Amino acid sequence: MQKLLLAEDVFDALEAGKKTTIRKGRRDVQLGELLFESTETKRQEIVNVLNVHYCRLSNVYIGDLQNDGFKDHSDMWEQMKRFYPDITFDDEVTTIKFVRVS
């Protein structure tokens, strides 16, 4: 099964209704089941990937960035620097839309 890691505080957002994750670069994620694993504890969550979209960070759909917990493009960029310190608005990102299974 395909797998992605989530920081512990991001895992909390998943349980609170997060429906999208945005990752720097072109990620090879397939539709169907995906396992999220916490980076700090043994928490896991299986989700069903509904859509995978590639674009520049500056072109992420507003609905997708809001479903990932961001207010707007500037907020997304600022918060993503935590994981990707050198990220720019010109970088390609992968937007993954999902629903929780379990």
Secondary structure, DSSP 8 states (H G I E B T S, - for coil): -EEEEE-HHHHHHHHTT--EEEEES-----SEEEEEEESSSS-EEEEEEEEEEEEEGGG--HHHHHHTT-SSHHHHHHHHTTT-TT--TTSEEEEEEEEE--
